[in-house]
Amino acid sequence: MAAIYLIRHGQASFGSADYDQLSDMGSEQSKLLGKFWQSMPAPDKVYAGDLLRHGQTLEQFLLGYQGKESSVILHSGFNEFDHVDMLTCYDEKWKSFAQMSTLIGQQPDANKTFQKEFSQAINRWICGENDSDYKETWGQFKKRCVDALHDVINQELTSKRMVDDSGHAQDICIFTSGGTISVIVQHILGLTDEKALIVNQQLRNTSVTKLLFSENNLSIDYLNNYSHLAHAGADWITFR
């Protein structure tokens, strides 16, 4: 069976003017994953969402990996949902995302305060009663991510049929985001929306989720593996 490794990006720059870039921690997390990958099968293909943090995670991963580089295929289907749009539809104050996150960051229980805001905003988004407010609805987001996954799988299966390559299993890396991974897991396991959100909350930065696929099967081998961070120390393990 062929394998797809869904790789969540490194820690992004929450509270800065531009969230969509890795923090120093995120860069180092990505290098640690690259070093860890030296003992893994070399990827035959690499896909990435086209957000800045996806590309930066891949770039730092390759610095740590120092192995044979594969050409990168950008696929916007693996992009994260627009968290600023989601939060702004919940409360217009979030139009200035950097200012709001900075203000929250100055509070004693910053993480708890942000998580409360985020949870209320995402629950409003997924309930389906306000779909006309959003650039992309929850249903559209889920379909986009699942379609992107099946696009990759179908391309690989078609290619395999054309060359009749029955002796080699592909190893594919996809650099993406937590929301994307969680709805793909939801699709495969048949989870409710609520349980998909729980999965999303548990995904660590640069964690790896491995899928297995063949002509007639799609399954999860493991979920949210961040052993490369655990070996480096607990301080390296982050959620956001």
N, C-alpha and C positions, 0 to 999 in steps of 0.2 A: 504493500500500500504506500501511496505517496503521503508526504507530511507537509502541512502548512503551519508555520510558527507565527502566531499573531503577537507582535511585540509592541507593548505600550511605550509611548515616548517617555523620556526622562522628565524630571521635575521641571515644570515651566515657571515663568516669572510672575507668580501671583502677586498683585499689589503694585506692579510696575506699570509704566505707561503702555507697554505692549506685552500682554500675557503670552502671545504666541512666539516665544523664544525660550530656549533652555536657560535655567539658572546655572551658576557654577556647579552646584550639586548635581543638576540634571546632566551636565556634560560629563562629569566624572562617573555618574551611574552608568551612562551609555558606554564609556570606555571599559568599565568593569565587566559589562555584559559582553563586549567584544573580546576581552581577554578570556572570559569563561568559554566563549564559543570556539576557541582554539581546539578544544577537546570534542567538539560537536561536528557532525557532517557539514562540509562546506555547502552553502546554499547554491542550488542550480539556478535559481531566479530570485530576484529581489523586487518587491513592490513597495510603494510607499504612498500614503496620502500626500497631497501637495501643500499642506500647512508647513510653516517654517519649522515648528518644533519636530515634525516628522523627519524632515531633511537633516536637521541638526543632530537628531538622535542617530540617524544612519551614519552621518559623517563621523561622529565621535565613536560610534561602534566600530567603524572600519579602522580608526586610529588604534583602538585597543586590539582588534582582531589581527591586523597585520598579515592577513592571508590573501588568497586570490580574490580579487574583486569581481563581482558580477555587475553587468549593466543593470541600471535601476529603471523600473517602469513606474511612472507616476500614475496614480489612479485616484481621482477625487472622490470616488465612491467610498473610500476608506477614511474620509475626513470626519472629524468630530462634529456634533451638532453645534449650532451657533449659541453658545452660552450667554453671550451679551444680549442677543435678541430675546432669548427665553427669559432672562432676568428683567429686561426692560419692559416686556409685555406684562410681567407681574407687577413691576413698580418702575415708573419712568425715571426715578433717581439713578437707576443702574445704567442709563445712557452714558454717564461718565463712569465707566467701569473702574478705571484706575483710581479715581478720586474716592469712590465708594469703598473699594477694597482697602485703600490706605486708611480711611476713617475706621473701618472695622478692625483693621490690623492694629490700631492703637488701643483697642479695648482689651480689658483683662482676659476675657474669654473669646478671643477673636475667632478661633476655629469653630467653637460652638455657635457663635452668632452667625458666621457665614453659612455654616451647615444648615441652620434653621431657615435662613433666607433662601438658600439653594433648594432645600427640600420642598418648601412651599411653592417656589417657582416651578420646579420640575413636576410637581403633582398637578399644578394648573395646566401645564403643557400636555401631560399624558392623558388627562381626563377626557379630552376630545370635545369639550363644550365650548372651547374658545379657538378652534382651529383657524378661523379667518384672521386672527390677530398675528399669526406667525409666518415668517418667511418659509419655514419648513415645518410641517406638522410632525408629531411623534410617529404617526403611521408612515408618513413619507420617509422619515429618517430611517426607520427600521427596514423598509423596503429597499432603500438605496444601499444600505450596508449589506443586506443579504444578497441583493442582486450583484453587488461587487464581488462578494465571495464566490458565487456561482459562476460569474464571468471568468474568474481566474481558474476555477476547477474545470469548466467546460473547455477553455482554451488548452489546458494541460491534457485533458483526456482526448481532445481532438488531435492534438499534436502527437500523442502517444499512438493513436490508431493509425495515423498517416505513416509513421516510421516503423510501426509494429515493434516497438521497444518494450518487450515484456520482461527484460532482465534488469531494468534499472528503475528504482523508485525515486521520484523527484523530491527534493527538499526545497521548500519555498519559504522565504521570510517576507512578512508583510509588516511594515512599520506604520502604526496607526494609533488610535486613541482608546481610552477606557470605555466611552459610550458605545463606540463601534464594536469593540470586543464583546461587551455585555449583551448587545442585541443579537450578535451572531451566536453566542452561547445560548441565549433564549430560544432562538430559532431551532438549534440542533436538539436541545433538551425539552422543548415544549413548555418553557416556563411562563408564568404569568408576568405581566408588566411589573408588578410589585417585586417579584423575585429577581427580575432582570436588574432593577435598580439596586437591590442588595448586592448583587454580583458587582455592579459598577462601583459601589462604595468600597469594596474590598480589594479592588485591583491596585497593585502597587506600581509605582513608576518603574519602567523598564522590565516589568514582569513579562513572562512568556507563557502563552497558552498554545498548546500543540493540538492540532486537528489531524485526523487521518481520513483519507478519502480514496475511493476506487470508483469503478463504474457504477456500483450499486450500493455504496455505503459512504456515509459521512458521520464521523464520530469524534468525540473529544478524548484525547489520550491523557492530557493533564491540563490544569487550569491555574493561572496566577503563580507560576514558579518564579521566585525571586531569590533563589539560593545564592546567586552571585553577590547579592547585597548582604544577605545574612552572614556570609563568610567574611565580609569586609567589616561588619559591625552593625549593631542595631541603629546607629545614627544615620546610616545610609538608606534606611527603609522609609519611604515617604509615599503618601497617597496623592498629593496634589503639587 
